[in-house]
Amino acid sequence: MKSIARFCGNCSCGCPELFVDMAAPAERQVVITDDFGQKVEMSIDQLGSLVEAAKTGALDDLALAR
């Protein structure tokens, strides 16, 4: 797996991270891990849908709900 992005500061404390595993089946090539050891697997197309939703602002309210 290749690390694409880490979603916290400059630490190695188990921060959420985005990986791509091109050797995995197509529906599981994108892996997002959390800081509790859990993971979500999805296809590159599904990640594209998530990125598109973020770009259009569809997720803005979610980010403000904290």
C-alpha positions, -999 to 999 in steps of 0.1 A, spaced: 0 0 0 12 35 -8 4 63 16 -13 92 -1 -22 116 28 -22 117 66 -49 138 82 -33 153 112 -1 170 123 35 158 118 33 128 142 32 91 139 5 87 166 -19 67 145 -36 96 127 -62 88 100 -45 80 67 -54 75 31 -37 47 12 -39 32 -23 -33 -5 -29 -32 -11 -67 -26 -49 -60 -60 -52 -42 -93 -60 -60 -107 -29 -77 -135 -25 -52 -109 -23 -23 -80 -3 -37 -85 27 -16 -80 23 22 -87 49 48 -75 40 83 -85 58 115 -66 64 147 -84 34 164 -71 8 140 -102 5 119 -103 9 82 -127 15 53 -120 1 18 -135 14 -14 -129 17 -51 -111 45 -68 -145 55 -84 -161 57 -49 -132 79 -37 -138 101 -68 -174 105 -58 -164 116 -23 -138 140 -36 -164 155 -60 -189 159 -32 -162 178 -12 -153 200 -42 -189 210 -48 -195 219 -11 -219 191 -4 -199 181 27 -193 217 41 -222 215 66 -208 182 80 -174 199 86 -191 227 104 -212 204 127 -184 198 151 
